Amino acid sequence: MPDFYDLWSNGGLGTASAALENSHLIRSSAGVLYGLDGWSSEAATCYVLVFDSAAAVANGNPPATWPKHIIQTNTSVGSFGLSPTICGEYYKNGIWIAISTTAPPNFTISTSSLTHFNVLHGPIFSGGQP
């Protein structure tokens, strides 16, 4: 099981948006999510969805892959953040994050690129799969 000591001894990988965007593939293989934060200037309330997926998830009601986390941001300008646990959260397939303009159970990826993501993640270290 991944744990804090793996992160401490090996360090985490930081992935941040190079420009404003509507989604970001963080990992295309199994890994651990240690935390994320970001900022969005969508014109209305939007939803940050974190998926256990190695690729983009298609729009749907509900989406074919249900998100592990859903974070609602405030209208106009909203900051968001997530810290799963001190030892991280295991993602079997990969980590993909996106902004939805509709509330769950609907998923409609934003057509605007107005969000900055900053994600701390890592591979599965010595602990292996949970």
N, C-alpha and C positions, 0 to 999 in steps of 0.2 A: 504494500500500500504506500502511495507517495506520502511523504511527510515533510514537516518543516525543516528537518535536518538536511534533506536532499536539497532544498532550496538554499539553505544557508551554506552548504559546502560547495555546491555547484553553480549557484546563482540562477536567477530566473531570466527568461528572455523577455525583453520589452518590445512590444510591437505598437507603434503609434502611427496614426494617419499622417501621410506626407502632405495631404491637402484635404479639404472638406469632402466628405463622401457619404453614401447612403448605406454602405455595407462594407465588410472587410472579412476576408478569409484569414483567420489567425493561424490555424494549423490544419493541414490536410491529412493528418494521421493522429493516432491516439496521443493524448497528452493531459496535462493538469492545468486547470485555470486557478490562479492564485488571487486574481482581482482585476477589476477594470474600472475605469472612470472615463468621463467624456463630457462633451458639451454639444448642444444642438440648438440651431436657430430656426427650426421648422416654424411655419406660420401658425400652427395650431398644436394642440396636445398630440404627442406622438409616443410610440412605444419602442423601447430598445429590447430586442429579442435575442437571446443567446441560444444557439442551437448546437446539439451534438451531431455535427454533420461535416463531411469532408469537402462539401461543395455548396453552392447557393441553393436555397430552398425556394421552390416555386410558390407564387401567390396561391392562396386557397382558403376555403372556409369549411373545416379547419385545414391548416397546412398539412401536407403528408407527414412531415416530421414536426412534432410538437416541441416548442422551445422549452429548455430547462429553466430559463429565467425570463421574466417579463418585468421591465422597469418603465413606469409611466413618467414622462417628463412634462413639465408645465408648459402652458401656452407661450409662444414666442421664443423665449430663450430659457433653456433648461439644462442644468448640470445633472449628471447622474453618476452613480458609483455602485460597486458590488464587491464585497469581500466574502466569498463563500465560507471558508473556515481557515484556520491557521495552517492546516495541512493541505489545503487546496481541494479541488473537486475534479474527479476523474471524468474525462470525455473519451469514450471508446472509439469514435469515428474521426473526430476532428472538432475544431471550434470555429463557428461562423457566426458573426454578429451582424444584425441589420436593424434598420429603422422602419417601423410599420406606421402607416398613417391611419390605420383602422385598429380598433381594440379587439383583442382576442374574444371569440375564437377565430376571428378573421385575421388574415395576414395579407397586407398589401404593401409591398416594399415602396418606400418613398421614391418619387421620380426626381426629387431634388437632392443635390449633394450639399448638405448643410450641417454635417455632423463630424465631430472629431472624436476618434476612439483612441484610448491608451490602455493597453492590456498587458498584464504580467502573467506569463504562462511558462510552461516547460515540458520537456519530454518525460516519459516514465523513467525514473531513475532506478536505482538498485532494488527498490521495493517491489517492482513489477505491478501487475494488475491487481486490483482489489479482489 
